[in-house]
Amino acid sequence: MEENKTLYSQNAIAVATFFGGPFAAGILIRKNCIALGNERQGFNALVIGIIATFLLFGGILMIPESAMEKVPNALIPTIYTAIIYVIVDKLQGKELKAHKAGNGLFYSNWRATGVGAVCCLILVAVILGGLWLGTKDWDSDRYNAKMERFELNESLAIRLYDMIEEKPVKEVVEFIEETGIPKWKENIDLVKETNEIPDIPSEYVKSNKLLIEYCQLRVRIYEMIAKSLNEDTDAYSEELDKLGIELEKVMEQLKE
């Protein structure tokens, strides 16, 4: 090994890996291999780094968002950086130590950080590009048409709260049973139908789940109001208040 060779230290490769993943590690290990006269091993290291990167980030994208939110941001990079550190020690540890003992030159950690940052940008671009290409057209017009019916049904059903103070009990109960509850149930069916639209975005599916819960709570509230009116009692006030609180929470989530 010639003394004028400049290598990346084990720590420098670890720094680059933390920011740029196994892809960055593959690049720097390859550069070391070339400097050490082993280009074939360097090529293999780069290919393995690329494959490992796709497997890593592909696996991360498959993890449910709710589970990922519980994972500390630095945990996954720390784990794969530690693994790469051990691998570098096995592959090039002796050469790097001998190079250091012979006062050989090493690239700075800042240079390695720059490589990691560039790799990170490349990975982000590839991931976003893949997501963009993977996004299929979906029938948003069909969705909007059903949501227009949803809003119309809602506006009709909500008339209950104007009627309670103005109309006879019998008329109010008839409205609840013949218009209010059926409209909320129809809305539940409408939302379920939108979930069947091919390639509907996941965020709409998430919102639809809340909409269904919202309508189900409305049905329960209307049933409870009809029951209290028929029985001419305030015995259900506490339960109605609880349902009202649940309804407010769902409505807040829908606004987010």
NURO-627977 format. One record per residue (C-alpha): residue number from 1; residue in one letter; x, y, z. Coordinates in pm, 1 decimal. Each point is the difference from the previous one (the first is absolute). Layout:
   num   residuo         xx         yy         zz
   NUM         a          X          Y          Z
...
END
This chain:
   num   residuo         xx         yy         zz
     1         m        0.0        0.0        0.0
     2         e      135.9      334.1     -103.3
     3         e       38.0      265.3      262.7
     4         n     -155.0      272.7     -216.1
     5         k     -337.8     -170.9       -8.3
     6         t     -280.2      193.2      170.7
     7         l     -271.5     -208.9      164.3
     8         y     -323.6       47.6      187.4
     9         s       27.8     -101.4      363.0
    10         q     -242.6     -233.2      171.8
    11         n     -151.2      296.2      186.1
    12         a      -33.4      205.0     -318.8
    13         i     -188.6     -283.4     -171.3
    14         a     -226.3      -26.2      303.8
    15         v      -77.3      373.6      -16.3
    16         a      -85.2      -20.9     -370.8
    17         t     -212.7     -308.4       61.7
    18         f     -203.7      173.0      269.4
    19         f     -104.6      272.9     -244.3
    20         g        0.0     -188.5     -330.0
    21         g      -80.2     -357.5       96.6
    22         p      169.3     -314.8     -132.3
    23         f       23.6      169.9     -341.8
    24         a      250.9      251.7      138.6
    25         a      187.5     -279.2      176.2
    26         g       24.7     -193.6     -326.5
    27         i      147.4      303.3     -178.7
    28         l      268.3       65.0      261.8
    29         i       90.0     -364.9       49.5
    30         r       37.4      -28.2     -378.1
    31         k      232.1      303.5       -5.4
    32         n      214.5     -162.6      268.5
    33         c        3.8     -327.4     -191.7
    34         i      116.3      174.9     -316.8
    35         a      274.3      179.5      192.7
    36         l      105.0     -331.1      151.3
    37         g       11.7     -166.5     -341.2
    38         n     -310.6     -214.4       31.3
    39         e     -245.4      140.6     -251.7
    40         r     -210.4     -316.5      -21.1
    41         q      -71.5        6.4      372.5
    42         g      -83.6      368.1      -32.2
    43         f     -252.5      -68.4     -275.9
    44         n     -162.8     -270.1      212.2
    45         a      -13.1      235.7      299.0
    46         l     -177.7      266.8     -206.5
    47         v     -256.7     -245.9     -138.5
    48         i      -68.1     -140.1      345.9
    49         g      -35.3      355.6      135.2
    50         i     -258.3       87.7     -265.1
    51         i     -198.5     -320.9       54.7
    52         a       12.6       43.2      378.9
    53         t     -126.9      357.6      -36.3
    54         f     -302.3     -103.9     -205.6
    55         l      -78.0     -283.7      239.7
    56         l       36.5      229.9      299.8
    57         f     -218.3      284.2     -122.3
    58         g     -246.3     -237.6     -165.1
    59         g      -42.3     -170.8      335.6
    60         i      -43.0      333.4      178.9
    61         l     -273.0      108.2     -244.3
    62         m     -187.2     -322.9       73.3
    63         i      -10.9       68.6      373.7
    64         p     -334.1      155.8      104.7
    65         e       21.4      373.1       64.4
    66         s     -145.2      -45.1      349.2
    67         a      287.1     -235.7       88.3
    68         m      267.7      224.3     -152.7
    69         e     -118.7      294.6      209.0
    70         k      104.6     -192.1      311.9
    71         v      354.5      -60.4     -128.8
    72         p      258.9      268.8       93.5
    73         n      127.9      180.4     -310.8
    74         a      364.3      -94.3       59.3
    75         l      -58.3     -366.3       87.1
    76         i       -5.7     -152.8     -348.7
    77         p      301.9      199.7     -130.4
    78         t      190.7      -90.9      316.6
    79         i      -71.4     -369.6      -49.8
    80         y      105.8      -21.5     -363.2
    81         t      302.5      223.3       66.0
    82         a      115.1     -236.1      276.7
    83         i      -40.9     -296.7     -235.9
    84         i      202.8      172.3     -273.7
    85         y      268.8       91.8      255.9
    86         v       44.8     -367.6       88.9
    87         i        3.1     -101.3     -367.6
    88         v      269.5      259.0      -82.2
    89         d      207.2     -128.0      289.6
    90         k      -21.7     -354.5     -136.8
    91         l       72.1      101.2     -360.9
    92         q      259.6      273.9       36.9
    93         g       79.7       29.2      368.7
    94         k      356.2     -138.0      -26.6
    95         e       85.8      211.5     -305.1
    96         l     -136.9      316.7      158.0
    97         k      196.3      -57.4      320.3
    98         a      317.9      -69.5     -195.0
    99         h      -58.7      311.5     -209.4
   100         k      -40.1      208.6      314.0
   101         a      307.6     -154.7      162.2
   102         g      199.3       93.4     -310.2
   103         n     -120.8      362.0       24.9
   104         g     -212.3      -46.9     -309.4
   105         l     -244.5      270.3     -107.0
   106         f     -372.0       -9.8       76.6
   107         y     -283.8      206.1     -140.0
   108         s     -170.7      222.1      255.0
   109         n     -327.4      -91.1      166.1
   110         w     -143.4      317.0     -153.4
   111         r       64.6     -137.2     -346.7
   112         a     -168.2     -323.8      100.0
   113         t     -295.0      198.9      138.0
   114         g      -28.9      174.3     -336.5
   115         v      -12.1     -335.0     -179.1
   116         g     -267.0     -116.0      242.6
   117         a     -204.9      315.2      -56.6
   118         v       15.6      -38.5     -378.1
   119         c     -105.3     -363.0       27.9
   120         c     -285.3      103.8      225.8
   121         l     -123.8      249.3     -262.2
   122         i       23.9     -264.8     -271.7
   123         l     -198.9     -245.9      212.7
   124         v     -269.1      257.6       76.1
   125         a      -28.7       84.8     -370.0
   126         v      -27.9     -369.7      -93.9
   127         i     -261.1      -69.1      269.6
   128         l     -211.3      303.9      -86.7
   129         g       29.6      -79.4     -369.5
   130         g     -109.4     -356.2       63.8
   131         l     -295.4      114.2      205.4
   132         w      -97.5      247.1     -271.3
   133         l       25.1     -262.3     -275.2
   134         g     -180.6     -250.2      217.5
   135         t     -293.2      230.7       58.3
   136         k     -274.5     -113.2     -233.2
   137         d     -286.9      211.6     -122.1
   138         w     -317.8      -54.0      195.7
   139         d     -356.8      103.7      -61.5
   140         s      -10.0      315.6      211.8
   141         d     -314.9      114.7     -181.9
   142         r     -180.3     -308.7      124.3
   143         y      120.4       72.2      350.7
   144         n     -109.0      364.8      -15.9
   145         a     -343.7      -97.1     -129.3
   146         k      -55.5     -227.8      298.2
   147         m      127.2      264.8      238.6
   148         e     -248.3      249.5     -146.0
   149         r     -278.3     -246.4       79.9
   150         f      152.5      -44.8      344.6
   151         e      -14.4      375.1       65.9
   152         l     -357.5       23.4     -126.9
   153         n     -108.8     -284.2      228.7
   154         e      179.6      161.9      290.6
   155         s     -166.7      337.5      -56.5
   156         l     -342.0     -170.9       -3.0
   157         a       67.7     -208.9      309.9
   158         i      136.9      294.9      199.5
   159         r     -338.2      175.6      -33.6
   160         l      -96.9     -204.3      305.7
   161         y      159.2      255.0      231.2
   162         d     -220.0      278.4     -138.9
   163         m     -310.5     -214.9       25.9
   164         i       48.8     -104.5      363.9
   165         e      -85.7      348.0      124.7
   166         e     -273.1       76.8     -253.1
   167         k     -188.9     -316.7      -92.5
   168         p     -223.3     -241.1      195.1
   169         v      170.9     -302.1      152.8
   170         k     -179.0     -242.0     -232.2
   171         e      118.5      186.7     -309.7
   172         v      357.7       14.2      131.9
   173         v        7.0     -372.9       74.9
   174         e     -141.5      -76.9     -345.0
   175         f      272.0      215.8     -156.4
   176         i      269.1     -184.3      196.0
   177         e     -131.9     -342.1      -99.4
   178         e      -95.8       73.8     -360.2
   179         t      260.7      257.1     -103.7
   180         g      277.4       60.8      253.1
   181         i      119.6     -352.8       76.6
   182         p      -51.5     -129.4     -358.5
   183         k      207.6      290.6     -136.8
   184         w      286.7      -71.0      241.0
   185         k      -11.7     -369.2      -88.1
   186         e       -2.3       87.7     -369.4
   187         n      310.5      210.4       61.1
   188         i      173.8     -297.4      158.7
   189         d      -73.6     -201.1     -314.8
   190         l      122.8      287.0     -219.7
   191         v      332.4       17.0      181.8
   192         k       44.3     -376.4      -18.5
   193         e      -65.2       20.6     -374.7
   194         t      276.8      257.6      -41.6
   195         n      244.5     -242.7      163.2
   196         e      -69.0     -234.5     -291.6
   197         i      119.3      255.6     -256.4
   198         p      313.8     -148.3     -162.5
   199         d      329.2      157.4      114.1
   200         i     -164.5      239.9      244.8
   201         p      283.8      171.8      194.3
   202         s       68.1     -134.1      348.4
   203         e      -65.1      337.6      162.3
   204         y     -357.5      -10.7     -131.7
   205         v      -47.3     -347.9      142.2
   206         k      119.7      129.2      336.5
   207         s     -239.4      294.5      -18.1
   208         n     -283.3     -231.8     -104.1
   209         k       48.3     -205.0      314.0
   210         l      -61.4      312.6      206.1
   211         l     -302.0       95.5     -212.7
   212         i     -156.8     -339.9       63.7
   213         e       62.1       35.8      372.7
   214         y     -150.6      350.7      -16.4
   215         c     -319.9     -128.2     -166.3
   216         q      -29.2     -294.1      237.5
   217         l       14.8      237.5      295.4
   218         r     -266.8      216.8     -163.1
   219         v     -224.5     -306.1      -33.4
   220         r       46.6      -88.7      366.2
   221         i      -71.2      358.2      106.7
   222         y     -314.6       19.0     -213.8
   223         e     -123.4     -331.2      138.2
   224         m       59.1      124.2      353.5
   225         i     -179.4      330.1      -69.2
   226         a     -300.2     -185.4     -144.2
   227         k       -6.3     -228.2      302.5
   228         s       11.3      288.7      248.1
   229         l     -276.9      182.8     -189.9
   230         n     -223.3     -306.0      -17.9
   231         e       45.5      -66.7      369.4
   232         d      -10.3      370.6       90.7
   233         t      300.8      -36.5      229.1
   234         d      341.3      151.3       68.2
   235         a      139.1     -336.2      110.3
   236         y      218.6      -21.1     -310.3
   237         s      159.7      342.9       35.5
   238         e      326.6     -131.0      144.2
   239         e       37.5     -257.5     -276.7
   240         l      -80.4      264.2     -261.0
   241         d      269.6      224.1      145.8
   242         k      256.3     -281.7      -25.4
   243         l      -95.1      -67.1     -359.8
   244         g       25.9      372.4      -69.8
   245         i      355.3        6.8      136.3
   246         e       95.1     -298.2     -218.0
   247         l     -152.5      175.8     -298.7
   248         e      200.5      317.0       65.1
   249         k      323.5     -200.4       18.2
   250         v      -68.2     -163.3     -336.2
   251         m      -88.7      334.9     -154.6
   252         e      327.9      145.7      126.3
   253         q      190.1     -288.9     -157.9
   254         l     -179.0       60.7     -328.4
   255         k      119.4      359.8        1.7
   256         e      365.7     -100.6       33.6
END
